[in-house]
Amino acid sequence: MNSPGFLNALRAFEASARHQSFSAAASELNVTPAAVGQLVRSLEDWLGAPLFHRTRGGRVRLIPTDAATRALPDIQAGFERLSAGLGRLREETRSGVLTATVSPAFAAKWLLPRIENFRALCPETDVRLDTSLRLMDFATQGIDVGVRYGRGAWPGLVAEKLMDEEIYPVCSPGWLARNGPMKQPNDLAGKALIHDLSVDTHIGFASWGAWLSHAGAAEVDTGRGMQVNNSAAVLQPAIDGHGVALARSVMAHDDLAAGRLVQLFPGVEQLSELAYYIVYRAECASLPKLLAFRQWLMQEASRFRRSGTHPGFRSL
């Protein structure tokens, strides 16, 4: 029996033993019951021994012999190993799909405006983005790589710092023309502040209270103002001229560069306790498509630092 025929016969035997039926095995393998029966008989002929007892009367059931029952777990484990090996072969290339998880805000404000650069660099790799605030189980959910915002420690994942971040107030040029000048942080007293409800101040996310304390602005009341529960959307009311938002520099970078927003009080930025990290499982570190995406992210961050339009990328 040649190698392809031998593997086909083993697969027919394994499916027949599991289902105790040639018909059910045929349905799973997408062949005819007669073909499954022929493959099993060819394996029995090669072994010189039967693999099944056939029941009589009513529906025919295939009962594996004692020898077949003892061998079945090893054969099933072998197919599982073969499947894993084929999966590894597919992974060991830059072609195919790379699944990345990022927050919706990071996707909208930083990654998606730049993703065409990666597509041009690696046209053979298709990127599937999972935009979620939930912490994903990379192994179970098939995630190759992610970008997370935090302190750099997530169980079971390698974390490499991608970008630091600074915090500062921003507004639209039109709002500043109507409400300025803004010479010092206390000038925000009585002005409309825009709050980001999606952040958790207990784990290091920036808040108006923390920034004003950092800036020494004791006269500003933070109890009122518009509240938005999305870190990307919180900038839109500021762009539309509804008040002053407390911006995270990575989120605000492109709007500042395009002139949709202006930074207030340069020189009074607050360095965030948190940063952006590339994260992945250690066992996937050498996958070509992951390495290509990681290298591209690092290059984009480096280009960001050199652009000179992003205060958060000064030497920290």
C-alpha positions as CSV (number, residue, x, y, z in Angstrom):
1,M,0.0,0.0,0.0
2,N,1.5,3.4,-1.0
3,S,1.8,6.3,1.5
4,P,-1.3,8.3,0.4
5,G,-3.4,5.2,0.2
6,F,-2.1,4.1,3.7
7,L,-3.1,7.4,5.2
8,N,-6.5,7.4,3.6
9,A,-7.1,3.8,4.9
10,L,-6.1,4.8,8.4
11,R,-8.4,7.9,8.3
12,A,-11.2,5.7,7.0
13,F,-10.6,3.2,9.8
14,E,-10.4,5.9,12.5
15,A,-13.7,7.6,11.3
16,S,-15.4,4.2,11.0
17,A,-14.3,3.2,14.5
18,R,-15.4,6.5,16.0
19,H,-18.9,6.4,14.4
20,Q,-19.2,2.6,14.4
21,S,-20.6,3.0,10.8
22,F,-19.2,3.1,7.3
23,S,-22.1,5.4,6.3
24,A,-21.4,8.0,9.0
25,A,-17.7,7.9,8.3
26,A,-18.4,8.4,4.6
27,S,-20.5,11.4,5.4
28,E,-17.7,12.9,7.4
29,L,-15.0,12.2,4.8
30,N,-17.2,13.2,1.9
31,V,-16.9,9.9,0.0
32,T,-19.2,6.9,-0.5
33,P,-19.8,4.2,2.1
34,A,-18.5,1.7,-0.4
35,A,-15.2,3.6,-0.7
36,V,-14.8,3.7,3.1
37,G,-15.5,0.0,3.3
38,Q,-12.9,-0.7,0.5
39,L,-10.2,1.4,2.3
40,V,-10.9,-0.5,5.6
41,R,-10.7,-3.9,3.9
42,S,-7.4,-2.9,2.2
43,L,-6.0,-2.0,5.6
44,E,-7.3,-5.4,7.0
45,D,-5.7,-7.2,4.1
46,W,-2.4,-5.4,4.7
47,L,-2.5,-6.3,8.4
48,G,-3.7,-9.8,7.8
49,A,-6.3,-9.4,10.6
50,P,-9.9,-8.0,10.9
51,L,-10.4,-4.6,12.5
52,F,-14.1,-4.8,13.2
53,H,-16.8,-7.2,14.4
54,R,-20.0,-6.7,12.3
55,T,-23.2,-7.0,14.3
56,R,-26.0,-8.9,12.7
57,G,-29.7,-8.0,12.5
58,G,-31.2,-4.5,12.3
59,R,-28.7,-1.7,11.7
60,V,-25.2,-2.9,11.1
61,R,-22.8,-1.7,13.7
62,L,-19.0,-1.9,13.5
63,I,-17.4,-2.9,16.8
64,P,-13.6,-2.5,16.8
65,T,-11.7,-5.6,17.7
66,D,-9.6,-5.5,20.9
67,A,-6.4,-4.8,18.9
68,A,-8.1,-2.0,17.0
69,T,-9.4,-0.5,20.2
70,R,-5.9,-0.5,21.7
71,A,-4.4,1.1,18.6
72,L,-7.1,3.7,18.0
73,P,-5.9,6.4,20.6
74,D,-2.4,6.3,19.0
75,I,-3.8,6.7,15.5
76,Q,-6.0,9.6,16.6
77,A,-3.1,11.3,18.4
78,G,-1.1,10.8,15.2
79,F,-3.7,12.6,13.1
80,E,-3.8,15.4,15.6
81,R,-0.1,15.8,15.4
82,L,-0.2,15.8,11.6
83,S,-2.9,18.5,11.7
84,A,-0.8,20.6,14.0
85,G,2.2,20.1,11.8
86,L,0.3,21.2,8.7
87,G,-0.9,24.2,10.7
88,R,2.6,25.1,11.6
89,L,3.7,24.8,7.9
90,R,0.9,27.3,7.0
91,E,2.0,29.6,9.8
92,E,5.7,29.6,8.7
93,T,5.0,32.0,5.9
94,R,4.1,35.6,5.6
95,S,1.2,34.7,3.4
96,G,-2.3,34.1,4.7
97,V,-4.2,36.0,7.4
98,L,-2.7,37.8,10.4
99,T,-5.2,38.3,13.2
100,A,-4.5,41.3,15.4
101,T,-6.5,42.6,18.4
102,V,-6.5,46.4,19.2
103,S,-8.8,48.7,21.0
104,P,-11.4,50.5,18.8
105,A,-9.9,53.9,19.7
106,F,-6.4,52.8,18.7
107,A,-7.7,51.3,15.5
108,A,-9.6,54.4,14.5
109,K,-7.1,57.0,15.4
110,W,-3.7,55.4,14.8
111,L,-3.7,52.0,13.1
112,L,-6.3,52.2,10.3
113,P,-4.9,55.5,8.9
114,R,-1.5,53.7,8.5
115,I,-2.5,50.1,7.6
116,E,-2.1,50.7,3.9
117,N,1.6,51.1,4.5
118,F,1.7,47.5,5.8
119,R,-0.4,46.3,2.9
120,A,2.1,47.8,0.5
121,L,5.0,46.3,2.4
122,C,3.5,42.8,2.8
123,P,0.8,42.4,0.1
124,E,0.8,38.6,0.7
125,T,-0.5,39.1,4.3
126,D,-4.2,39.9,4.9
127,V,-4.8,41.6,8.3
128,R,-7.9,40.7,10.3
129,L,-8.5,43.3,13.0
130,D,-10.4,42.3,16.2
131,T,-11.3,45.7,17.8
132,S,-12.3,45.1,21.3
133,L,-11.7,46.4,24.8
134,R,-11.8,42.9,26.2
135,L,-8.7,41.0,27.1
136,M,-8.5,38.2,24.5
137,D,-7.3,34.7,25.0
138,F,-4.8,34.6,22.2
139,A,-4.5,30.8,21.9
140,T,-8.2,30.0,22.1
141,Q,-9.4,32.8,19.9
142,G,-6.6,32.5,17.3
143,I,-5.0,35.9,17.9
144,D,-1.5,36.3,16.4
145,V,-0.6,39.7,17.8
146,G,-2.1,42.7,19.6
147,V,-1.4,46.2,20.7
148,R,-2.4,46.9,24.3
149,Y,-2.4,50.0,26.5
150,G,-1.2,49.5,30.0
151,R,1.8,48.9,32.2
152,G,3.4,46.2,30.1
153,A,2.5,43.0,32.0
154,W,-0.1,40.6,30.7
155,P,0.0,36.9,31.9
156,G,1.1,34.5,29.1
157,L,2.1,37.2,26.7
158,V,5.4,38.8,25.6
159,A,5.1,42.6,25.8
160,E,7.4,45.0,23.9
161,K,6.9,48.8,24.3
162,L,5.7,50.5,21.1
163,M,5.0,54.1,22.2
164,D,4.9,56.3,25.3
165,E,2.2,58.8,25.6
166,E,1.6,62.3,27.0
167,I,-1.6,64.0,28.2
168,Y,-2.6,67.6,27.5
169,P,-5.7,69.7,26.7
170,V,-6.8,70.3,23.1
171,C,-9.5,72.4,21.4
172,S,-10.4,73.6,18.0
173,P,-8.9,76.7,16.5
174,G,-12.4,78.2,16.3
175,W,-13.1,77.5,20.0
176,L,-9.8,79.1,20.9
177,A,-10.6,82.2,18.9
178,R,-13.9,82.6,20.7
179,N,-12.7,81.8,24.2
180,G,-9.0,82.7,24.3
181,P,-6.4,83.7,25.0
182,M,-5.4,80.6,27.0
183,K,-2.1,81.6,28.7
184,Q,-2.1,79.3,31.7
185,P,-4.1,76.2,32.9
186,N,-6.2,78.2,35.4
187,D,-7.6,80.1,32.4
188,L,-9.8,76.9,31.9
189,A,-11.9,78.0,34.9
190,G,-15.5,78.2,33.8
191,K,-14.8,76.7,30.3
192,A,-16.6,73.7,28.9
193,L,-14.5,70.6,29.6
194,I,-15.0,67.3,27.8
195,H,-14.5,64.1,29.8
196,D,-13.6,60.6,28.7
197,L,-15.7,58.1,30.7
198,S,-14.0,55.1,29.1
199,V,-10.8,55.5,31.1
200,D,-10.3,54.0,34.5
201,T,-8.4,56.4,36.8
202,H,-7.7,53.6,39.3
203,I,-5.2,51.9,37.0
204,G,-3.3,54.9,35.7
205,F,-5.5,56.4,33.0
206,A,-5.4,60.1,32.8
207,S,-8.2,62.3,34.1
208,W,-8.9,66.0,34.2
209,G,-8.3,66.0,37.9
210,A,-4.9,64.4,37.6
211,W,-3.8,66.7,34.8
212,L,-5.0,69.9,36.5
213,S,-3.2,68.8,39.7
214,H,0.0,68.2,37.6
215,A,-0.4,71.6,36.0
216,G,-1.1,73.4,39.4
217,A,-4.5,74.6,38.2
218,A,-6.5,74.7,41.5
219,E,-9.2,77.1,40.3
220,V,-10.7,74.8,37.6
221,D,-13.9,72.9,38.5
222,T,-13.9,69.4,36.9
223,G,-17.4,68.5,38.1
224,R,-19.2,69.7,35.0
225,G,-18.9,69.3,31.2
226,M,-19.7,66.9,28.4
227,Q,-19.0,63.2,29.0
228,V,-18.1,60.7,26.3
229,N,-17.4,57.0,26.8
230,N,-15.0,56.5,23.9
231,S,-11.4,57.6,23.8
232,A,-11.5,58.3,20.0
233,A,-14.9,59.9,20.0
234,V,-14.0,62.2,22.9
235,L,-12.0,64.3,20.5
236,Q,-14.8,64.9,18.1
237,P,-16.8,67.4,20.3
238,A,-13.5,69.3,20.7
239,I,-13.0,69.4,16.9
240,D,-16.6,70.6,16.5
241,G,-15.9,73.5,18.9
242,H,-17.9,72.3,21.9
243,G,-15.1,72.6,24.5
244,V,-11.7,71.4,25.6
245,A,-10.8,67.7,25.7
246,L,-8.0,66.1,27.6
247,A,-6.2,64.4,24.8
248,R,-4.0,61.3,24.8
249,S,-1.2,62.3,22.4
250,V,-1.3,59.1,20.2
251,M,-5.1,59.6,19.7
252,A,-4.8,63.3,18.9
253,H,-1.7,63.2,16.7
254,D,-3.3,63.2,13.3
255,D,-6.0,65.8,14.3
256,L,-3.2,68.1,15.6
257,A,-1.1,67.6,12.5
258,A,-4.1,68.4,10.2
259,G,-5.0,71.5,12.2
260,R,-8.4,70.2,13.4
261,L,-7.1,70.6,16.9
262,V,-4.6,72.8,18.7
263,Q,-2.7,71.9,21.9
264,L,-3.1,74.2,24.8
265,F,-0.3,75.1,27.2
266,P,2.7,73.5,25.5
267,G,5.3,72.5,28.0
268,V,2.7,71.4,30.6
269,E,2.3,67.9,29.2
270,Q,1.8,65.0,31.6
271,L,3.6,61.8,30.9
272,S,1.1,58.9,31.1
273,E,1.8,56.1,33.5
274,L,0.7,53.8,30.7
275,A,2.1,53.0,27.3
276,Y,1.3,51.0,24.1
277,Y,2.8,47.6,23.9
278,I,3.0,45.0,21.1
279,V,1.9,41.7,22.7
280,Y,2.1,38.1,21.4
281,R,2.6,34.5,22.7
282,A,6.2,33.5,23.1
283,E,5.8,30.3,21.0
284,C,4.6,32.5,18.0
285,A,7.6,34.9,18.2
286,S,9.3,33.5,15.1
287,L,6.3,33.4,12.8
288,P,7.2,35.4,9.7
289,K,3.9,37.2,9.4
290,L,4.1,38.3,13.0
291,L,7.7,39.4,12.7
292,A,6.8,41.5,9.6
293,F,3.8,43.1,11.4
294,R,5.9,43.8,14.6
295,Q,8.7,45.3,12.5
296,W,6.3,47.5,10.6
297,L,4.7,48.7,13.9
298,M,8.1,49.6,15.2
299,Q,9.0,51.5,12.0
300,E,5.7,53.4,12.1
301,A,6.4,54.4,15.7
302,S,9.9,55.5,14.8
303,R,8.6,57.6,11.9
304,F,6.1,59.1,14.4
305,R,8.9,60.1,16.7
306,R,10.9,61.7,13.9
307,S,7.9,63.6,12.6
308,G,8.3,66.4,15.2
309,T,4.6,67.0,15.3
310,H,3.9,64.8,18.3
311,P,5.1,66.1,21.7
312,G,4.7,62.7,23.3
313,F,7.6,61.3,21.2
314,R,10.3,63.5,22.6
315,S,13.1,61.6,24.4
316,L,11.5,60.6,27.7
